[in-house]
Amino acid sequence: MANIATRSDAAPQPGDSYVQSFARGLQVIRTFSAATPEQTLSEVAARGGLTRAGARRILLTLQTLGYVHSDGKLFRLTPRILDLGFAYLSSMPIWNIAEPVMERLADQTGESCSAAVLDGHEIVYVMRVHTHKILSLNLGVGSRLPAYCTSMGRLLLAGLPDAEAESRLRASELKARTRHTLTGPDALMREIRRAREQGWCLVDQELEEGLISMAAPVFSAAGEIVAALNISGQANRTDPAAMQREMLPALREAAQTISRLLRARGTR
């Protein structure tokens, strides 16, 4: 994970290595979300930072390709857009082999299990096995959360050199999501270093009140952290000490099993 480039604050300039029209097309796609599943042309233009004419050309192109549908006023994504995300999942054999391991872990612990990778200062969910609905957030594959206040995020940041982890923290809006959330960069770096040293991470109600999560690393054949595996539970059912005592061994074994399978495949 250490070789992942940080997102630059300076906007890339058009040139031989940067196709501006393609970048703007991706901007348009990203304007659609659970909160904005349908949008007018003006809304897409505003959210994408584009002119109406520019947004219209992109939307019509996406419509012609089958990625966008319009009723004449509102635009929405079509199921074909999933091809773009599943191209990533299908190209990464880790997710083909991780699912049965995660299902066994969820059955063994009675808690929901997730896997995520690091993208900039956020984590991106690549697999979820539900046992309970424990978050008010509706999380699924492709969902993003800030790395600084999540167990998987801190563990993935721990796989980076300190300077890189600090840079990604600076790029994030370090706000208190609950009364328990750590927001100080120094305090967060201490927790990230602790996760690196102990090889796992527990976060107690920093993302959402009542939610406790614990994560362990998944290593590639090259020995780099490529993902994090976690289990999440409710504080009113399992306190942090009990989760660590009763579930950490199973979590670490599951993460090690996936890592061994990756090594056997030679996946880097």
Secondary structure as UniProt FT lines:
FT   TURN            2..3
FT   TURN            16..17
FT   HELIX           20..30
FT   STRAND          38..39
FT   HELIX           41..48
FT   HELIX           52..65
FT   STRAND          68..70
FT   STRAND          75..77
FT   HELIX           79..81
FT   HELIX           82..91
FT   HELIX           94..109
FT   STRAND          112..119
FT   TURN            120..121
FT   STRAND          122..129
FT   TURN            141..142
FT   STRAND          144..146
FT   TURN            148..149
FT   HELIX           151..158
FT   HELIX           162..170
FT   TURN            179..180
FT   HELIX           185..198
FT   STRAND          201..204
FT   TURN            209..210
FT   STRAND          211..219
FT   TURN            221..222
FT   STRAND          225..234
FT   TURN            235..237
FT   HELIX           240..265
//
